[in-house]
């Protein structure tokens, strides 16, 4: 892995991942298109535009791997349509950009419970997003499905802060997970020999990978 494309770099998981990528010797260049500008950083190409698709179009150099950490909530997005645009359309646009630029491996943050046939709107959109990426027939596709994410957000999410104490006590995949651990697990997976086809990492597996990295 040397040339990287990442979207969602201003978010909770993506922010951690971008900082890790900058410090990773195997990474020689990073394209991080965003909707609002990042602080100038060596080796990071940051085209930005409120329409992320327009910023993605400015990435023209080849990439080896794609990380997509885009994600919001219906409340934050403001409507069902805006949520679908953020969590489905822009994710698919990220993937298409990566394929156009020659990437062989994509890693994407989805969600526990993602299922296109789910009765729950959030999980349904996440599931449809996963199905759309699978239909692109990536050589390697890694789907991370974390539980509730913990970390310092720029925007306060009331429901998450209310439920966080409970989710810390739950077992297995239900237990909440630190956003930094998700980023760590994604980077470790990207640096490891990739399995052919689709790999789904549950929240418990993401935590285990991150914990091994700390040892």
N, C-alpha and C positions, 0 to 999 in steps of 0.2 A: 504494500500500500504506500503510495507516495503523493498522489494528487487527489484531493478530496473536495466534494461538494456537500455543503450542509445547509439545510433550511431549518428555521426555528431557533436560530442562534441567540435570539433575544429572550427566549423562554426559559423555563425552569431547568429542564433537562438539557436543552440545547446550549444554554449558557455554560453549564459545567463542561459539556462535551467540547465546546469550542476552546475553552481554556486548556483542556487536556490535549487536544489536537495540536495546539500551538507549541506545547512542551514535548511533543512526541517526535523523536529524531527521524523515525521512518516517514514522517509526513513532510514533503517538500513544498507543497503549496495548498492553500485552502481558499475555495470560493464560497463565500457566505452571503448570498443575496438575502436581503431583509426588507421589511416595510419601513423601518426607521433606521437611521445610520448607527453603526457601531463606532466605538472609539477606534481611531486609526491604530493598526497593529501590523508589524512586519509580517510578510508572507500571507496576509489575509486580504483577498480581493473582495470588497464589499459594495457591490452595486445595490442601491436601495431605491425603492419606489413604493408608494402606498399600495399599488397593484403589484403584488409579489411576482406575478407572471411576467410583467415587464422587466423586473430586475433579473429574473431567471434567464430571459432572452439575451441579457448582456454577458452571460457566461459562455465563452466560446472555446476556451482551452480544454484539451482532453482531461478527463478525470477517470480514476480507477475505481472509486467507491463513493457511494452516496449515503449520507445520513439524513433522515427526515425526522425532526422532532417537533413538528407542528402540532398544535392541539389547543383547543379552547373549550368553552362550555356554551350551551345554548344561551344562558343568561348573559355571559360576556359578549357573545356574538351579536345578540340583540334580536335574532329571529332564527327560525328553522333554516331559512334559505342562506343566511349568512354563516350559520354553523356548518352547513353542508359545503359551502364554498371553502371555508377554512380547513375543515377536517377531511374532506374528500377531494374536492377539485384541485386545491393547491398541492395536496400530497401527490395526486396523480400527475400534475404538471411537473413537480420535482422529479418524479420517476422518469417521465418522458425526456426531461432535460438530461438526466444522467445517461439514459440509453443513447440519446443523440450524441453525447460526448464520449461514448465508448465504455462506460462503467460496466463492470461485471457483477458487482455485489451491491445490494441495497439493504440498509438496515433502517427500520422504521419503528417509531413508538406508536403503538396502538393502545389497547386497553383490555384489562381483564373483562371477560364477558362479551367480547366482540363477536357478533353473529348477525349476518345479514337477515336472518329470519327472526331476530329477537323482537318481542313486543315493545321493548324499550327503545325509544328513538336514538339515544346516544349510542347504545351498543349496536343498533342496526346500522347506523352510518359507519361506525368503525368496521363492522363486518363487511359492508359493501366496499369500503376502501381496501381492505385486505384482499377481497376477491378480485378487485380491479388490478391490483399489483400482481397477483398470482397469474392473471390472464395475460400479463405482459411477458411471461415466461423468462424471468430473470435466470441467469446462470446460477446465481446465489441470491436468495431473498431471506433475510432474517427479520422476523416480526417479534418485537418485544411487547409483552402484555402485562404491564405493571398494575398493581392494585393502587389504592389511593397514594398519591405522591406527597412526600413531605419535603419542606424546604421553604426558603424565604422568597415569596413571590412579590413582584412589584405591585400587583393588584391583589387585594384581599378577597378571598373566596369564603364567604360566611359559612356555607354548608360544610365545606371541607374542614374549616377550623373547629366547627361544632362537633363533627364526627371523628376528627383525628384521634382523640384520646381512646375511643372505642376501637378503632382500627389498629392501633398499636398493640392491642391485647389479643387480637384474633390470630388463629393459627394459619400456617401454610400460605397458600396463595392469597388468602383474604387479608393477611397482615399488611399494613401500610409499608411503604418502602421509600427510602430517601432518594430524591431525584439524582443526587450525586452517584449513588450506587447503580442506578439505571444507566447513567452515562458511562460509568466505569465498565459495566458489563458489556455495553455496546462496543466500546473501544477494544476491550480484550477480545471479544468475538471477532471483530474486524481484523485484528492483528494475528489471529489464529488461522490455521488452514480451514478454508470454508468448505462446508458440506454442499454437495450438489443439491439443487432444488430448494425447497422451502424448509426453514427451521423456525419453529415457534418457541420462544422462551417465556415461560410462565414467570409470575412475580417471584415465586420461591426460587426458581432457577437463576433469575437475575441477581437476587440477593446472595445466593451461593457463589456465583462467579465473582461478585464484588468482594465477598468475604475472603475468598482464596487469594485474591490479588493483594489484600492487606496483610497477609501472613508473611 
